[in-house]
């Protein structure tokens, strides 16, 4: 018994320094970089932190987070990512569209990266080798916003069947914007609608863009998918209200800010999934072994208060299919 007790105590003596050393190690650091701004992204960041915590990493206790924000200035992204790389973060979360993910890919081929984007196809733009086997050091969440563009136009046409001219508000600086606007123009042509593209790539452009909508005598407006436009949703919604035309948006965040109608994936869910993936990578899983997540649930949100202000009566068919009605 004495010999067995001695062995047990010796074993504990050997193990204790190892445990103490592990407990004394600095927490891993997640580098978070976004094309958007901190204040308007707060709900999405909260969802991301829930995903990290679900994976076993509570910020401030098990993991530290370094934030970098481009605030709509896409040209700032390479420098922001490079700063995180120099800081030797453990994982990079590239949020706010594929423009951020491409900046991360250009900055490092070794630090694991989790992206959140949806304004293009991640395979077509060379971000990943395939959705099932992304390869290299990058994986993430594709929210499939572009694939829904024609569906949004159909819903807008159902809301405003007498409209003959539709304007498309797009950010010319976003990834693969030509493909997105071309798809919308083709869909408009199929429906017998005349389409006009107006551009807004900076805050100073919005007044001129909405003036162009009026000059084109547009009966309706659709907002192209883009992180910068999402970050400027309060401004866009206010100008849309002044224009008096029905507007279709791509994310619920617009409708919650007073926009008429939105159809698209849950941005909060995408961030939560990205947080979970970052947690899996911190546990040792390689990005190449984590298939790109594609959004599978889409929500139609209608703001009745805004519809009443515009003097619009929402068709019963749209109300019946809405996932959420804001009154």
HELIX and SHEET records of a PDB file:
HELIX    1   1 UNK A    2  UNK A   24  1                                  23    
HELIX    2   2 UNK A   42  UNK A   54  1                                  13    
HELIX    3   3 UNK A   74  UNK A   76  5                                   3    
HELIX    4   4 UNK A   77  UNK A   86  1                                  10    
HELIX    5   5 UNK A   98  UNK A  107  1                                  10    
HELIX    6   6 UNK A  146  UNK A  148  5                                   3    
HELIX    7   7 UNK A  149  UNK A  159  1                                  11    
HELIX    8   8 UNK A  177  UNK A  190  1                                  14    
HELIX    9   9 UNK A  203  UNK A  205  5                                   3    
HELIX   10  10 UNK A  206  UNK A  215  1                                  10    
HELIX   11  11 UNK A  227  UNK A  231  1                                   5    
HELIX   12  12 UNK A  233  UNK A  243  1                                  11    
HELIX   13  13 UNK A  252  UNK A  256  1                                   5    
HELIX   14  14 UNK A  267  UNK A  282  1                                  16    
HELIX   15  15 UNK A  287  UNK A  289  5                                   3    
HELIX   16  16 UNK A  304  UNK A  309  1                                   6    
HELIX   17  17 UNK A  316  UNK A  321  1                                   6    
SHEET    1   A 6 UNK A  63  UNK A  69  0                                        
SHEET    2   A 6 UNK A  28  UNK A  34  1                                        
SHEET    3   A 6 UNK A  91  UNK A  95  1                                        
SHEET    4   A 6 UNK A 112  UNK A 117  1                                        
SHEET    5   A 6 UNK A 138  UNK A 142  1                                        
SHEET    6   A 6 UNK A 293  UNK A 294  1                                        
SHEET    1   B 7 UNK A 194  UNK A 199  0                                        
SHEET    2   B 7 UNK A 165  UNK A 170  1                                        
SHEET    3   B 7 UNK A 220  UNK A 223  1                                        
SHEET    4   B 7 UNK A 246  UNK A 249  1                                        
SHEET    5   B 7 UNK A 261  UNK A 265  1                                        
SHEET    6   B 7 UNK A 298  UNK A 303 -1                                        
SHEET    7   B 7 UNK A 324  UNK A 326  1                                        
END                                                                             
